[in-house]
Amino acid sequence: MAIKNEITILTRAEQADLYSPPIFSIEEQRLYFSLNDAELAVFRSIRLRAHRCYFVAILGYFKSKPVILDIAYSQVSKDLMFISKELLGGKGLS
């Protein structure tokens, strides 16, 4: 008989809620995806457009939920397009 040695603190639904990217309104996107001077300097040092967009997205998600998220492109594509449009002139990720 196997012994289960792990403690479950959060249910699967609570884990999914905690570690999935937040769904932002337009106002929240503007708030969480805005950059201060230090963040903007890092943003400008990143060469590839797609990497810049992911940097802003992950930073914004961390500002909203200070945990490491499990992110899939399909979950964040709308936010990436918003970031591309607002910060990089709307030419997509490439």
ABEGO torsion letter per residue (X at the ends): XBBBABBBABBAAAAAAAABBBBBBAAAAAAAABBBAAAAAAAAABABAAAAAAAAAAAAAAAABBBBBBBBAAAAAAAAAAAAAAAAGGAEAX
